[in-house]
Amino acid sequence: MKKLINLNWIAMLIIALIPLAGVKANERVMVNAGTVESLNKQLYVELKDVMSLPVNLVYQDKDIIGNAFALIKVNKEGKLELVGVSSDNEVLKKVVTEKINSRNMWTDRKYANAIFRFKIEMI
């Protein structure tokens, strides 16, 4: 368990969103951004926050070391949706998908169809 905690603290992430401390998965969170660049920075912070949470005990294999790439798109209503995650490590891919999907993120509709790509490095 100590190794798992250390992995979470050492995790190197390159991602984006806003911190949502205490937000439940079903709560709608508005991501306010003046530009696509500021939305990207807010997404980075949010993903860094969610990825630093401990790994769910559902996963028997704790080998989450490696790289993953996540695509997030703003739909026409302004909801930030995970388009997909790619990784050679299937366990890491599932963990990243579950963690990102645990957030209910929204932004202004003017950013509809904006796509963000993030590289997540777990060491």
N, C-alpha and C positions, 0 to 999 in steps of 0.2 A: 504494500500500500504506500510506503514511503517513496518507493521508486516512482509510482504513478503520480504522486503529488509533485515530486521533483520534475517529472516530465512536463507537467502542466506549467510549472514556473519557468522552465527553460524553453518552453515552446516559442519558436521564432515565427511570427506571423506577419504576412504582408497582405493586409485586407482593409475593409472600411465600413463604418456606420456610427451612430451616436450611442453613448452609454445609456442603458435603460435599467438602472438598478431598481429592483423590486417590481418590475413589470411582468405580469402574467402573460402566458402565451396567447390567451384569447383577448387580451386588451389591445385596442387599436392605438398604435403609437405614431404620431405625426412627426416626420422628419422634415424640418424646415430648412430650406436651402435657397440661397440667392442665385447660385449658378450650378451647373453640372459638376464643376470642379469641387465646390463646397459640399455637394451631395456625396461625391466620391470620398472626400475626407471623412465625412460623418459615417459613411458605410464602413470605412477602414476602422474607425474607433469601435463601432458596434460589433463588427466581426472579431476584432481583437478581444473584446470583452466576452463574447459568447464562447470563443474558443479557449479562453483561460479557465472556464468552468470545468470541474472534474468530469472524467469520462463516466458515462452511465454504466452501472454494473451489469447491464444486460450483455455486454460484450465479453465473452470468455477470453478472446485473444486480445491482449492489450498492446499488440504491436502496431502502434499508430505513428511510427517514425516514417517520414518520407515527405513527398510533395503532393499537393492537390491543387487543382485549379477550379475555381467556382465562377459561374456566370450568373449574374443577377440582373433582372430586367424590370423596368417600371411598366406596369400594364396601363391600359387606357383610363382606369379609375384612379391610378396613383399608387396602387399596391406594389410593393417591392417583392418580386417573386424569384425564387431560385429556379433557374433554367436547367442547370445541371452541374455536376461535379465530376471531374475526371482525375483519376489517379491509378498508378500501378498497384497500390496497396488497397485492396477491397475493404479492409477493416477501416482504414483512414477515410476512405470515400463514404462509407456508411455513417461514421461518426460526424464528419463535416456536414453531410446532408441533414442528419437529424438535428444538429445544433443550429444550423442556419434556419431550418424550417420551424424551429421552436419560437422564433420571433415573428411578430405580426407587425410589419413595418409599412408605413404609408408616407407619401410625399405629395407635393403639388402635381396636378394633372399635366401641367406644362412640360413635365419631364417624361411624359408617356413615350415608350419605345426606347428610352435611353438604356444602354446595356453597359454593365460594369464587369470587368474580369479581374479576379484577385488570385494571387498565388499564395498558398498557405504552406509554410515550411514547418514541419514538426521535427524537432531533434531531441 
